[in-house]
Amino acid sequence: MRDASGIGLADIEERARALGGTAVCGPYHEGWRVFVSIPKTDDDAAASATTKENV
């Protein structure tokens, strides 16, 4: 029996979009490609957001 708790391609694409990025999944040459691009965040902004959440 296969474990159904993994992440499918639709989930990868959805998570990438939620982070402002993109995901391209599909056949590529003789194999398969999963390419995900997520914008880099500003460390100061991320630290500020984390601090606000923890207050």
Buried (B, 14 or more C-beta within 10 A) or exposed (E): EEEEEEEEEEEBBEBBEEEEEEBEBEEEEEEEEEEBEEEEEEEEEEEEEEEEEEE
